[in-house]
Amino acid sequence: MREHDIACATDDTLPEGAEKGCRVTATTAARALIHEIQADHGEIMFHQSGGCCDGSSPMCYPKAEFHLGSSDVRLGSVEGAEVWISGPQFQAWKHTQLILDVVPGRGGMFSLDNGREKRFLTRSRVLTNEEQEALAMP
């Protein structure tokens, strides 16, 4: 496998920096890019929608400039950046852990990773039954 091939994450092969037991986590590379963007823009947040094209990538925005929808679900935070997902996407992905990662390329047109020659990518891992029970939403 080449360095930037896309692969599924499993309990045995969590990417470097990713943690178990939470709905959202990040690789070491993603954490570094988050810090780089925070240094330039202050507080940021992510939104994972279910659209096509840019909408299927985790989009990074200045926290004060993104308006959440009434059905959006907060998955948690990574390095101080809240991570949200659209309600319909949460229903489809509620059994998985989202792992923010970084690959070469251009970010989404309105995402703060655009123009850095690297972009955020979401990987996923199926949560164990125990994790699903512990993370059950009310």
C-alpha positions in Angstrom: 0.0 0.0 0.0 1.3 3.5 -0.9 1.5 6.2 1.8 -1.7 8.0 0.7 -3.9 5.1 -0.3 -7.3 5.2 1.3 -7.9 2.3 3.7 -10.5 1.4 6.3 -9.6 1.9 9.9 -10.1 -1.1 12.2 -9.6 -1.7 15.9 -6.3 -3.3 15.0 -5.1 -0.5 12.6 -6.2 2.8 14.0 -4.2 5.5 12.3 -1.4 7.3 14.3 -3.0 9.8 16.7 -6.5 8.4 16.5 -8.2 7.3 19.8 -10.9 4.8 20.5 -14.0 5.3 22.6 -15.3 8.5 21.0 -17.5 9.5 18.0 -14.8 11.6 16.4 -11.0 11.6 16.6 -8.1 12.6 14.4 -4.8 11.5 13.1 -1.5 13.2 14.1 -1.4 14.8 10.7 -4.9 16.2 11.0 -4.2 17.5 14.5 -1.1 19.4 13.1 -3.2 20.9 10.3 -5.9 21.9 12.7 -3.3 23.8 14.8 -1.9 25.4 11.6 -5.4 26.6 10.7 -6.2 27.8 14.2 -3.0 29.9 14.2 -4.3 31.6 11.1 -8.0 31.9 11.9 -8.6 31.4 15.6 -11.6 29.3 16.6 -12.6 26.8 13.9 -15.2 24.0 13.6 -15.9 21.2 11.2 -19.1 20.1 9.5 -19.6 16.7 7.8 -22.5 16.8 5.5 -23.8 14.2 3.1 -23.7 16.1 -0.1 -21.8 15.4 -3.2 -18.4 16.8 -4.2 -17.0 19.1 -1.5 -20.0 18.3 0.7 -18.8 14.7 1.3 -15.5 16.0 2.8 -15.2 17.4 6.3 -15.4 21.1 5.8 -13.5 23.4 8.1 -14.9 26.9 8.9 -14.3 29.8 11.3 -16.5 28.9 14.2 -18.4 32.2 14.2 -19.2 32.1 10.5 -21.0 28.8 10.1 -24.7 28.5 10.9 -25.7 25.1 12.1 -29.0 23.6 11.1 -31.6 22.5 13.7 -31.0 18.9 13.0 -27.2 19.0 13.1 -25.5 16.7 15.7 -22.3 17.5 17.6 -20.0 14.5 17.5 -17.4 16.0 19.8 -14.3 18.1 19.4 -10.7 17.6 18.2 -8.0 19.9 19.4 -10.6 22.4 20.5 -12.5 22.4 17.2 -16.1 21.2 17.4 -17.1 18.5 14.8 -20.7 18.5 13.6 -22.6 16.3 11.2 -26.0 16.7 9.5 -28.8 14.9 11.2 -29.6 12.6 8.2 -25.9 11.8 7.9 -25.7 11.0 11.6 -28.5 8.5 11.3 -26.6 6.7 8.5 -23.3 6.9 10.3 -24.2 6.6 14.0 -22.6 3.2 14.3 -19.2 4.5 13.2 -16.4 6.6 14.5 -15.2 9.4 12.2 -11.5 9.9 12.0 -10.2 13.2 10.6 -7.1 12.6 8.5 -5.1 14.6 5.9 -4.1 13.7 2.4 -2.4 15.7 -0.4 -4.7 17.9 -2.5 -7.0 20.9 -2.4 -9.6 21.3 0.3 -13.2 22.2 -0.4 -13.8 25.6 -2.0 -15.0 27.2 1.2 -13.1 25.1 3.6 -10.1 26.6 5.5 -7.8 23.8 4.4 -8.1 25.0 0.7 -4.9 26.4 -0.7 -2.6 24.5 1.6 -1.9 21.6 -0.8 -3.3 19.2 1.7 -6.9 18.6 2.7 -9.0 16.9 5.4 -10.4 13.5 4.7 -12.9 11.5 6.8 -12.0 7.9 7.5 -14.4 5.7 9.5 -14.3 2.7 11.9 -17.3 0.7 13.0 -17.8 1.2 16.7 -17.8 -1.8 18.9 -21.1 -2.8 20.6 -19.7 -1.5 23.9 -18.7 1.8 22.4 -22.1 2.2 20.8 -23.8 1.6 24.1 -21.5 4.1 25.9 -22.0 6.7 23.2 -25.7 6.3 22.8 -27.5 9.6 22.2 -30.4 10.5 24.5 
